[in-house]
Amino acid sequence: MRTVIRAVRQFRPAFRRRGNFVNDGSLKGQDFWFNTNYRSIYNVASGADIFWCRHPSYTIYRTISTDAAKITNGELNGGGPLVEYERRITAGELWMEMPAKYLGTLGELQRLYEELVENAEACRLDRYTTSEKAGRSRWLWSRFIPQTSYAPVKGLYLYGGVGTGKTMLMDLFFDQLPGNWRKKRIHFHDFMLNVHSRLQKHKGVADPLEVVAGELSDEAILLCLDEFMVNDVADALILNRLFRHLFSNGAILVATSNRAPDNLYEGGLQRDLFLPFIATLKERCVVHQIGSSVDYRKMTSAEQGFYFVGRHLSTLLKQKFQQLIGDHVAVPQEVEVVMGRKLQVPLGANGCAYFPFEELCDRPLGAADYFGLFKNFHTLALEGVPIFGLSNRTAAYRFVTLVDVMYENRARLLCTAEGTPVELFDRIVTIADAQHLAPRTSSRSRKSDDSDICVDNELGFAKDRTISRLTEMNSREYLEQHAEMLAEKQQLHRHETALQS
């Protein structure tokens, strides 16, 4: 069997094509469900002594053949994600089988890396040769002489099902980029919060989006956006103009998403105004589907955690919360979020916050509030997560966003819920799912079973990601990595305190 590295090297010329190449993959993504009894996963009371280990996102893959591990670094010249992947195989750092479908994705990432290196000067990637003054000068001259400066290299839009390694591949690519490049890797939620915050500062300007795009492209010409998902009408209405300005400034986009470009913001309000962005995205990026349908996050040893299923578990959750804060006294607190807004925390101590579900997901809060919360707290105790349906669809959207922000910040979750992660979203379905629902035999059973069914494409698609992340966040590997992160922060704090004294 040919090794993965040699195979990709053979395919490299095909990946160098710079046209509007769209790879839909040979196999359509399928849903893989974790058939283990979820209830048995979440009944572990606590983990007193936590041992440190490498996080699964860095240890879930290995070669697709035993021969690949025998290749030496000398067989590949230069650097890039493909070279780093091979190094990790040789070093034994990747231990779970990576499907052959990843060949194309690794090849695309390597193709992009090599094109960027080859065209680094033309793309103005070096932060030391492209000064801030020059950036402001370009913006000033553009007021008088309209000009565009599209990058000679197209970006890359990777999409695939939940847990298929998109974030790991993004990190693998980004970590190999030279340190002197103007680059930024950021979660899409955080990126849009930053955009809206800048727009507030430039109120009154004729075209604030153009000014914001100028600032962003001066700071980073290579934008790596993880979890690209549009479900907010305010974001949808500005994305086309924002990215038209960014691309005309020479920006290069690398993005990961659960959805193909044509399915972004599907069914959203005023989607006709969003469609030009899809065309712009496909024009400036190579679109590539990750073909794997295995959710690697569900393959962690999810045998520990603080996810408790059942009603009337408030006392148990408070006991676990008290164990985590130790001798500290939990009191109401206030944290600052964006643009001067404040978020009231019912109880907080020692980096842990306690919220009833209604206080965090039934109020008009969003990603900005959640990011602000987890800049101040590393652990959330959430009481009373309900089964989601038509009656609480808005709360479901907020819960999905909350889990995304927690996952991005590697925060720890304690919660009580009315059902397992799968059961929480059982009444949330896509339009396609709704068409296949079996009809009930009586009006009474239909009324009791179907009255709260929520048909929502965006939420129906996002629920798989949330279920997957909730599963991983209660796994032993995730909690061990969280403990390691806390220990490093505490050690750094002690070191800084010693220096100050």
C-alpha positions as CSV (number, residue, x, y, z in Angstrom):
1,M,0.0,0.0,0.0
2,R,1.3,3.4,-0.8
3,T,2.1,5.7,2.1
4,V,-0.1,8.7,2.7
5,I,2.8,11.1,2.1
6,R,3.8,9.7,-1.3
7,A,0.2,9.7,-2.4
8,V,-0.2,13.3,-1.5
9,R,3.0,14.2,-3.3
10,Q,1.6,12.6,-6.4
11,F,-1.6,14.6,-6.2
12,R,0.1,17.9,-5.5
13,P,0.1,19.2,-9.1
14,A,-3.7,18.9,-9.0
15,F,-3.9,20.9,-5.8
16,R,-1.9,23.8,-7.4
17,R,-4.8,24.7,-9.6
18,R,-5.9,28.2,-8.8
19,G,-9.3,28.2,-10.4
20,N,-12.6,28.2,-8.6
21,F,-12.2,24.6,-7.6
22,V,-15.0,22.9,-5.5
23,N,-14.5,19.4,-4.1
24,D,-17.7,17.9,-2.9
25,G,-16.1,14.7,-1.8
26,S,-16.8,11.2,-3.0
27,L,-19.0,10.4,-0.1
28,K,-21.6,12.5,1.5
29,G,-21.3,13.3,5.2
30,Q,-23.4,11.0,7.3
31,D,-24.5,11.3,10.9
32,F,-22.7,8.9,13.3
33,W,-24.5,8.5,16.6
34,F,-22.8,7.4,19.8
35,N,-24.8,4.2,20.6
36,T,-23.5,3.8,24.1
37,N,-26.0,4.5,26.9
38,Y,-25.4,8.2,27.7
39,R,-26.7,8.0,31.2
40,S,-23.9,5.7,32.2
41,I,-21.4,8.3,31.0
42,Y,-22.6,11.1,33.2
43,N,-23.2,9.4,36.6
44,V,-19.6,9.7,37.8
45,A,-19.9,11.9,40.9
46,S,-16.5,13.7,40.7
47,G,-12.8,13.4,39.8
48,A,-10.9,14.2,42.9
49,D,-7.3,13.6,41.7
50,I,-6.9,14.6,38.0
51,F,-3.9,13.4,36.1
52,W,-2.6,15.5,33.2
53,C,-2.3,14.3,29.7
54,R,-2.3,15.6,26.1
55,H,-5.7,16.9,24.9
56,P,-7.5,14.5,22.5
57,S,-7.6,17.1,19.7
58,Y,-3.8,16.6,19.4
59,T,-3.8,12.9,19.9
60,I,-6.8,11.5,18.0
61,Y,-5.2,10.7,14.6
62,R,-2.5,8.4,13.2
63,T,-1.4,7.2,9.8
64,I,-3.7,5.4,7.4
65,S,-1.0,2.7,6.9
66,T,1.9,1.3,8.9
67,D,4.3,2.2,6.1
68,A,3.7,5.9,6.6
69,A,5.3,5.8,10.0
70,K,8.5,4.6,8.5
71,I,9.1,7.7,6.3
72,T,11.9,10.0,7.5
73,N,11.7,13.7,7.5
74,G,14.3,13.8,4.8
75,E,11.7,12.6,2.2
76,L,9.8,15.9,2.3
77,N,11.5,19.2,1.8
78,G,10.5,22.5,3.4
79,G,7.7,22.8,6.0
80,G,4.0,22.9,6.1
81,P,1.1,21.0,7.7
82,L,1.8,17.9,5.7
83,V,5.4,17.8,6.9
84,E,4.3,18.4,10.5
85,Y,1.7,15.7,10.2
86,E,4.3,13.2,9.1
87,R,6.6,14.3,11.9
88,R,3.9,13.6,14.5
89,I,3.3,10.2,13.0
90,T,7.0,9.3,13.2
91,A,7.1,10.6,16.8
92,G,4.1,8.5,17.8
93,E,2.0,11.6,18.7
94,L,-0.9,10.6,16.5
95,W,-2.5,7.4,17.5
96,M,-6.0,7.0,16.0
97,E,-6.5,6.0,12.4
98,M,-7.0,9.0,10.0
99,P,-9.3,8.0,7.1
100,A,-8.0,8.1,3.5
101,K,-10.5,10.8,2.8
102,Y,-8.1,13.2,4.6
103,L,-5.6,12.9,1.8
104,G,-7.3,15.7,-0.2
105,T,-7.7,18.0,2.8
106,L,-4.0,17.6,3.8
107,G,-3.0,18.2,0.2
108,E,-5.1,21.4,0.0
109,L,-3.6,22.7,3.2
110,Q,-0.1,22.0,1.9
111,R,-0.9,23.5,-1.5
112,L,-2.1,26.7,0.2
113,Y,0.9,26.8,2.6
114,E,3.4,26.5,-0.3
115,E,1.6,29.1,-2.4
116,L,1.6,31.5,0.5
117,V,5.4,31.0,1.1
118,E,6.1,31.4,-2.6
119,N,4.0,34.6,-2.8
120,A,4.7,36.0,0.7
121,E,6.0,39.3,-0.7
122,A,3.2,39.8,-3.2
123,C,0.6,39.0,-0.5
124,R,2.3,41.5,1.9
125,L,2.4,38.9,4.7
126,D,5.6,40.1,6.4
127,R,4.5,42.4,9.2
128,Y,8.0,44.1,9.3
129,T,8.0,45.1,5.6
130,T,4.4,46.3,5.6
131,S,4.2,49.2,8.1
132,E,1.1,50.5,9.8
133,K,1.8,53.9,8.2
134,A,1.8,52.4,4.8
135,G,-1.6,50.8,5.6
136,R,-3.1,54.1,6.6
137,S,-1.6,55.7,3.5
138,R,-3.3,53.1,1.3
139,W,-6.6,53.8,3.0
140,L,-6.2,57.6,2.6
141,W,-5.3,57.3,-1.1
142,S,-8.3,55.0,-1.7
143,R,-10.6,57.9,-0.7
144,F,-9.4,59.8,-3.8
145,I,-8.4,57.0,-6.2
146,P,-10.5,53.8,-6.0
147,Q,-8.1,50.8,-6.0
148,T,-8.2,47.1,-5.3
149,S,-5.3,44.8,-4.4
150,Y,-6.6,41.2,-4.5
151,A,-4.2,38.6,-3.2
152,P,-2.6,36.4,-5.9
153,V,-3.4,33.4,-3.7
154,K,-6.9,32.1,-3.1
155,G,-8.0,31.1,0.4
156,L,-9.5,27.9,1.6
157,Y,-13.0,27.0,3.0
158,L,-13.1,23.6,4.7
159,Y,-16.4,22.1,5.7
160,G,-17.6,18.8,7.1
161,G,-19.6,17.2,9.8
162,V,-19.1,17.7,13.5
163,G,-16.1,16.2,15.2
164,T,-14.3,15.4,11.9
165,G,-11.0,17.2,12.8
166,K,-11.6,20.6,11.2
167,T,-10.2,22.6,14.2
168,M,-7.2,20.2,14.5
169,L,-6.4,20.7,10.8
170,M,-6.8,24.5,11.1
171,D,-4.4,24.5,14.1
172,L,-2.0,22.2,12.2
173,F,-1.9,24.7,9.3
174,F,-1.8,27.9,11.4
175,D,1.0,26.6,13.7
176,Q,3.3,26.1,10.7
177,L,3.0,29.7,9.4
178,P,6.1,31.9,10.0
179,G,5.9,34.1,13.1
180,N,6.6,37.3,11.3
181,W,3.5,37.0,9.1
182,R,0.4,39.2,9.5
183,K,-2.0,36.4,10.5
184,K,-4.8,35.8,13.0
185,R,-6.6,32.7,14.1
186,I,-9.9,33.4,15.8
187,H,-13.3,31.8,16.4
188,F,-16.0,33.2,14.0
189,H,-18.2,34.3,16.9
190,D,-15.3,36.3,18.4
191,F,-14.4,37.8,15.0
192,M,-17.9,39.2,14.5
193,L,-18.1,40.6,18.0
194,N,-14.8,42.4,17.2
195,V,-16.3,43.7,14.0
196,H,-19.5,45.0,15.7
197,S,-17.4,46.7,18.4
198,R,-15.3,48.5,15.8
199,L,-18.4,49.6,13.9
200,Q,-19.7,51.2,17.1
201,K,-16.4,53.2,17.3
202,H,-16.8,54.5,13.7
203,K,-20.4,55.6,13.9
204,G,-20.9,58.6,11.7
205,V,-18.3,57.7,9.1
206,A,-19.7,57.4,5.5
207,D,-18.8,53.7,5.2
208,P,-17.8,52.3,8.6
209,L,-17.4,48.8,7.2
210,E,-14.7,50.0,4.8
211,V,-12.8,51.6,7.7
212,V,-13.2,48.4,9.8
213,A,-12.0,46.3,6.9
214,G,-9.0,48.5,6.5
215,E,-8.1,48.2,10.2
216,L,-8.5,44.4,10.1
217,S,-6.5,43.9,7.0
218,D,-3.7,46.1,8.3
219,E,-3.5,43.9,11.4
220,A,-3.8,40.6,9.6
221,I,-3.8,39.9,5.9
222,L,-4.3,36.1,6.5
223,L,-7.5,35.5,8.5
224,C,-8.1,32.0,9.9
225,L,-11.7,31.7,11.1
226,D,-12.8,28.6,12.9
227,E,-16.5,27.5,13.1
228,F,-17.9,29.8,10.4
229,M,-21.6,29.8,11.0
230,V,-24.2,32.5,10.3
231,N,-27.4,32.5,12.2
232,D,-27.7,36.2,13.1
233,V,-29.4,38.6,10.7
234,A,-27.1,41.5,11.8
235,D,-24.1,39.4,10.8
236,A,-25.7,38.2,7.6
237,L,-26.5,41.7,6.3
238,I,-23.0,43.0,6.6
239,L,-20.8,40.0,5.6
240,N,-20.8,40.6,1.9
241,R,-19.7,44.2,2.1
242,L,-17.3,43.5,4.9
243,F,-15.5,40.7,3.0
244,R,-15.7,42.5,-0.4
245,H,-13.6,45.3,1.3
246,L,-11.3,42.8,3.0
247,F,-10.6,40.8,-0.2
248,S,-10.0,44.0,-2.2
249,N,-7.5,45.0,0.5
250,G,-5.6,41.7,-0.2
251,A,-7.0,39.6,2.7
252,I,-6.8,35.8,2.4
253,L,-9.5,33.7,4.2
254,V,-9.0,30.3,5.6
255,A,-12.2,29.0,7.3
256,T,-13.7,25.9,8.7
257,S,-17.4,25.2,8.9
258,N,-20.0,22.5,9.4
259,R,-21.9,23.8,6.4
260,A,-21.2,24.1,2.7
261,P,-21.2,27.7,1.4
262,D,-24.5,27.3,-0.4
263,N,-26.1,26.1,2.9
264,L,-24.9,29.1,5.0
265,Y,-27.8,31.1,6.7
266,E,-30.3,28.7,5.1
267,G,-33.8,29.8,5.8
268,G,-32.6,33.0,7.5
269,L,-34.4,36.4,7.4
270,Q,-33.7,38.4,4.2
271,R,-31.4,35.6,2.9
272,D,-31.6,37.1,-0.6
273,L,-29.4,39.9,0.7
274,F,-26.9,37.3,2.0
275,L,-26.6,35.4,-1.3
276,P,-24.0,37.7,-2.9
277,F,-21.6,36.9,0.0
278,I,-21.8,33.2,-0.9
279,A,-20.7,34.1,-4.5
280,T,-17.9,36.2,-3.2
281,L,-16.8,33.5,-0.8
282,K,-16.7,30.9,-3.6
283,E,-14.8,33.3,-5.9
284,R,-12.0,34.0,-3.4
285,C,-11.7,30.6,-1.7
286,V,-11.1,27.1,-2.8
287,V,-14.0,25.1,-1.3
288,H,-13.2,21.6,0.0
289,Q,-15.3,19.1,1.9
290,I,-13.7,16.9,4.6
291,G,-15.2,13.5,3.8
292,S,-14.8,11.8,7.1
293,S,-18.1,11.1,8.8
294,V,-16.7,9.8,12.1
295,D,-17.1,12.1,15.1
296,Y,-13.8,11.8,16.9
297,R,-14.9,13.8,19.9
298,K,-17.3,11.0,20.8
299,M,-14.4,8.5,20.7
300,T,-12.8,10.0,23.8
301,S,-13.2,8.0,27.0
302,A,-16.3,9.9,28.1
303,E,-16.6,8.3,31.5
304,Q,-16.2,11.2,33.8
305,G,-17.8,14.6,34.2
306,F,-20.3,16.7,35.9
307,Y,-23.4,16.2,33.7
308,F,-26.3,15.0,35.9
309,V,-29.5,13.8,34.4
310,G,-32.8,14.2,36.3
311,R,-35.0,16.6,38.1
312,H,-34.6,17.9,41.6
313,L,-30.8,17.7,41.5
314,S,-30.1,21.3,42.7
315,T,-28.7,20.1,46.0
316,L,-26.2,17.8,44.3
317,L,-25.1,20.5,41.9
318,K,-24.5,22.9,44.7
319,Q,-22.5,20.3,46.6
320,K,-20.2,19.8,43.6
321,F,-19.9,23.5,43.1
322,Q,-18.9,23.9,46.8
323,Q,-16.3,21.2,46.4
324,L,-14.7,23.1,43.5
325,I,-14.6,26.5,45.3
326,G,-13.2,25.0,48.5
327,D,-12.9,27.4,51.3
328,H,-13.9,30.4,49.2
329,V,-17.2,32.0,49.8
330,A,-19.5,32.3,46.7
331,V,-21.1,35.8,46.4
332,P,-22.9,37.7,43.7
333,Q,-20.5,39.3,41.2
334,E,-20.5,41.6,38.2
335,V,-18.4,41.1,35.1
336,E,-17.9,43.6,32.2
337,V,-18.6,42.5,28.7
338,V,-18.4,44.5,25.5
339,M,-19.1,48.2,25.1
340,G,-19.5,48.9,28.8
341,R,-22.2,46.3,29.4
342,K,-22.3,44.4,32.7
343,L,-23.3,40.8,33.4
344,Q,-24.7,39.9,36.8
345,V,-23.3,36.6,38.2
346,P,-25.7,35.1,40.8
347,L,-22.8,33.3,42.6
348,G,-19.1,33.2,41.9
349,A,-15.9,32.3,43.7
350,N,-12.5,30.8,42.9
351,G,-13.0,31.1,39.1
352,C,-16.4,29.2,39.3
353,A,-19.8,30.7,38.4
354,Y,-23.2,29.4,39.3
355,F,-26.3,30.2,37.2
356,P,-29.8,28.9,36.9
357,F,-30.5,28.1,33.3
358,E,-33.1,30.9,33.0
359,E,-30.6,33.5,34.1
360,L,-28.1,32.7,31.3
361,C,-30.2,31.4,28.4
362,D,-33.7,32.8,28.9
363,R,-32.5,36.4,29.0
364,P,-31.5,38.6,26.0
365,L,-27.8,37.6,26.2
366,G,-25.4,36.6,23.4
367,A,-21.9,35.5,22.5
368,A,-20.4,38.8,23.8
369,D,-21.9,38.2,27.2
370,Y,-20.6,34.6,27.3
371,F,-17.1,35.6,26.1
372,G,-17.0,38.2,28.9
373,L,-18.1,35.6,31.4
374,F,-15.4,33.1,30.5
375,K,-12.7,35.8,30.6
376,N,-13.4,35.9,34.3
377,F,-14.4,32.3,35.1
378,H,-13.1,28.9,34.0
379,T,-16.0,26.8,35.3
380,L,-19.8,27.1,35.0
381,A,-22.4,25.3,37.1
382,L,-25.6,25.5,35.2
383,E,-28.8,24.3,36.9
384,G,-31.9,23.0,35.1
385,V,-31.1,22.6,31.3
386,P,-34.5,21.8,29.8
387,I,-35.6,19.6,26.9
388,F,-35.6,22.0,23.9
389,G,-38.5,22.4,21.4
390,L,-40.7,25.0,19.8
391,S,-41.7,26.6,23.1
392,N,-38.1,27.5,24.0
393,R,-36.3,27.7,20.6
394,T,-34.6,31.0,21.5
395,A,-33.2,29.5,24.7
396,A,-31.9,26.6,22.6
397,Y,-30.0,29.0,20.3
398,R,-28.5,30.7,23.3
399,F,-27.5,27.3,24.8
400,V,-25.8,26.3,21.5
401,T,-23.8,29.6,21.5
402,L,-23.0,29.1,25.2
403,V,-21.5,25.7,24.6
404,D,-19.6,27.0,21.6
405,V,-18.0,29.7,23.7
406,M,-17.2,27.4,26.6
407,Y,-15.6,24.9,24.2
408,E,-13.5,27.6,22.5
409,N,-12.3,28.8,26.0
410,R,-11.8,25.2,27.2
411,A,-14.1,25.9,30.2
412,R,-15.4,23.2,32.5
413,L,-19.2,22.6,32.7
414,L,-21.2,21.3,35.7
415,C,-24.9,21.0,35.0
416,T,-28.2,19.3,35.8
417,A,-30.4,18.6,32.8
418,E,-33.8,16.9,32.0
419,G,-32.1,14.6,29.6
420,T,-28.9,13.4,28.0
421,P,-27.4,15.6,25.3
422,V,-29.2,13.7,22.6
423,E,-32.5,13.8,24.5
424,L,-32.2,17.6,25.0
425,F,-32.4,18.2,21.2
426,D,-34.7,15.3,20.2
427,R,-37.5,17.7,19.3
428,I,-35.3,19.9,17.2
429,V,-35.4,18.8,13.6
430,T,-34.5,20.1,10.1
431,I,-37.1,20.5,7.4
432,A,-35.8,17.2,5.8
433,D,-36.1,15.4,9.1
434,A,-39.6,16.7,9.6
435,Q,-40.7,15.3,6.3
436,H,-39.7,11.8,7.5
437,L,-41.4,11.9,10.9
438,A,-43.8,9.0,11.2
439,P,-47.5,10.0,11.4
440,R,-49.2,9.3,14.7
441,T,-52.2,7.0,14.8
442,S,-54.4,9.3,16.9
443,S,-54.9,13.0,17.4
444,R,-54.1,12.6,21.1
445,S,-50.7,11.1,20.6
446,R,-49.9,13.6,17.9
447,K,-50.8,16.5,20.2
448,S,-48.7,15.2,23.1
449,D,-45.7,14.1,21.1
450,D,-45.5,16.6,18.2
451,S,-46.9,19.9,19.6
452,D,-43.5,21.0,20.7
453,I,-41.5,19.8,17.6
454,C,-39.3,22.6,16.4
455,V,-38.6,22.6,12.7
456,D,-35.5,24.8,12.3
457,N,-32.7,24.1,9.8
458,E,-30.0,26.2,11.5
459,L,-30.7,24.8,15.0
460,G,-31.3,21.3,13.6
461,F,-27.9,21.4,12.0
462,A,-26.1,23.0,15.0
463,K,-27.5,20.5,17.5
464,D,-25.1,17.8,16.3
465,R,-22.2,20.0,17.1
466,T,-23.5,20.8,20.5
467,I,-24.2,17.1,21.4
468,S,-20.7,16.2,20.3
469,R,-19.1,19.0,22.3
470,L,-21.1,18.3,25.5
471,T,-20.0,14.7,25.2
472,E,-16.3,15.7,24.9
473,M,-16.5,18.3,27.6
474,N,-17.5,15.5,30.1
475,S,-14.7,13.2,29.0
476,R,-11.7,12.3,31.1
477,E,-9.3,13.8,28.5
478,Y,-11.1,17.1,28.3
479,L,-11.2,17.5,32.2
480,E,-7.5,16.5,32.4
481,Q,-6.6,19.2,29.9
482,H,-8.7,21.7,31.8
483,A,-6.8,20.8,35.0
484,E,-3.5,21.2,33.2
485,M,-4.5,24.6,31.9
486,L,-5.5,25.8,35.4
487,A,-2.2,24.5,36.8
488,E,-0.2,26.5,34.2
489,K,-2.2,29.7,34.9
490,Q,-1.7,29.3,38.7
491,Q,2.0,28.7,38.2
492,L,2.3,31.8,36.0
493,H,0.4,33.8,38.5
494,R,2.7,32.7,41.4
495,H,5.7,33.6,39.2
496,E,4.4,37.0,38.5
497,T,3.5,37.6,42.1
498,A,7.0,36.6,43.2
499,L,8.5,39.0,40.6
500,Q,6.4,41.9,41.9
501,S,7.4,41.2,45.5
